[in-house]
Amino acid sequence: MRTTVFLILKTVAGGRRTLDSAVEAYLTKQRLPDRRDRGLATSIVYGVLRWQNTLDWYIRRFSKTPFHKISPDVRIVLRMGLFQLFYLDRVPDFAVVDAAVSLTRHQAKKPHLTGFVNGVLRNAARRRHQLPLPPDTEEAAALAVTKSFPAWLLERWIIRYGVNETKHLCDRMNMIPPVTVRVNTMKTNHETLRAALKPRVREVSAAMQAPDALLLDCLEVPVSELKGFKEGWFQVQDEAAQLVCRFMAPRPEDRVMDACAGLGGKTGYIAQLMKNRGEITAVDHDTGKLKTLQGDMGRLGVRNVITRVQNLLQAVPKGQKEQYDRIFADCPCSGAGVIRRNPDIKWSLTRKDLVRHQAGQMRILNTLAPMVRPGGYLIYAVCSREMEENEYVVHGFLNKHKEFDIEKKHDRPAEEQDPCLDGFVGKNGFYRTMPHPDGMDGFFGVRLRKRR
């Protein structure tokens, strides 16, 4: 089991795969037949990535070798060991140390460092109740250790939110989020789905904001093995992602494009909100994702979706003159708003990435603008709360496209006013959600209306 964990963490650290794809590739029944082993492996992988900065601080405390001289593979082994010693109580100390020594010898291929790893972890185990605590100050460098986030990101948040709110935000992002699913009301209802899930889910509860969301805690089996999944009764989707679809407010008679559709999480809800009527064109440059989307639409009973392979970073072909009532542009972004579900983003994200994504987002919106009919809407959304990907993109787009305006809250048609969005849409028309205090992913959205 620990070999699998090591390989996932090494793969992610090397940038060869995202955390999601690495977990999907390695945590299979074929590799780990026992469900408990898969559960423990998941806990260690996500725990190490959530608390990497804190774990590295402890490595520096217990190691006589300077941190920068410890090989990357041995760092992974030490992080795994320290996380189990400090954050878990399921495995005896001697088993943790023995497994780490074995990983050092066979996976890290550093047999000459087994004594070093053994010494660091045994010292940590002996002193766990006398551990030197990380510094508790309000500076970003100290919070980077206590909250386990990159200092550069914390500096931005402290300026924007203040120290206390930044601490609360980090704490919420470091919590294990519940599995959130959306009830597919085209096939079932909340009561039927809850009854079907309860035998294999310890706690099923209604979400606080999104009316079609259920929160699942303590699953006994993977989501895909739950009753109702194959039948298409639900789809995994965070509250923030559900609410941004409601913010889009598609109508049954609309002609809609779901740009950057990906695997179709939002496509399915858009179809549900449209009551399986109208027409949705799901666009993505990845044929594999669109094939998966088509399969999922079949599972969900969606009948009004067609797919098209297109790279929206490139200009619209001359012959393409379609006009859509609503175009939903959930653009590729940094993912800074979904760190609680993807903690690897903490350590891969850089300032340059924010600027790079901003440029791509602008290009996609420029491509889509001519395809919005007069009086129609271009809805821009990202799972990030960083200004480069939010306000800067919107204002940059509007400076170039004078035919569009931000739809302010009071200008929204009465039939499209949604009480579920109260508190999430400001007077400026921007849709925003946060892990703290909203208890959901961090999203940004705006409705841009094209003048008639």
Number of C-alpha atoms within 10 A of each C-alpha: 14 20 16 18 25 22 19 26 26 19 16 21 19 12 12 11 16 18 23 13 13 17 22 11 12 16 21 13 11 8 12 16 11 12 14 12 15 19 15 16 22 17 17 22 23 22 21 26 25 27 20 25 23 22 24 19 17 21 22 14 15 17 17 10 11 10 15 9 8 13 11 15 20 23 20 24 26 26 26 25 30 27 21 21 22 13 13 14 9 9 11 11 17 14 11 21 24 16 19 29 27 19 24 26 16 12 17 22 14 16 15 10 16 18 11 17 23 22 16 21 26 20 13 22 20 11 12 13 9 9 13 10 11 15 12 10 10 13 14 22 16 15 25 21 23 22 24 23 24 20 17 13 17 22 18 14 19 17 10 11 12 13 18 11 15 22 20 15 19 23 16 19 27 22 13 13 18 17 17 22 21 24 26 21 18 17 16 15 14 19 9 12 21 20 11 15 19 15 13 16 17 12 14 20 12 15 19 14 18 19 15 19 25 25 19 22 14 12 18 15 13 10 18 11 11 18 19 19 17 13 14 21 24 28 23 17 18 23 25 25 24 21 25 27 21 19 21 22 19 25 18 17 13 16 18 26 27 23 26 22 25 24 21 23 19 20 25 26 27 26 26 22 19 20 18 20 18 17 19 25 19 25 24 22 17 16 15 12 17 22 15 14 22 18 14 20 22 14 16 24 19 22 15 17 23 14 18 15 15 17 16 21 17 11 12 17 9 6 6 9 11 10 18 23 20 27 29 26 22 23 23 18 20 25 21 22 24 22 21 24 21 18 23 23 20 21 15 15 15 15 11 9 14 19 14 15 18 22 15 18 27 18 17 21 23 19 17 21 20 17 20 21 19 16 14 21 27 27 24 24 27 25 27 26 22 22 13 18 27 23 16 13 20 23 12 12 19 14 10 10 15 10 14 22 16 20 19 17 16 12 11 13 9 8 7 13 16 13 8 14 17 11 11 21 18 14 12 12 19 20 23 25 26 22 24 18 11 17 19 25 27 25 26 28 28 26 28 25 21 22 13 9
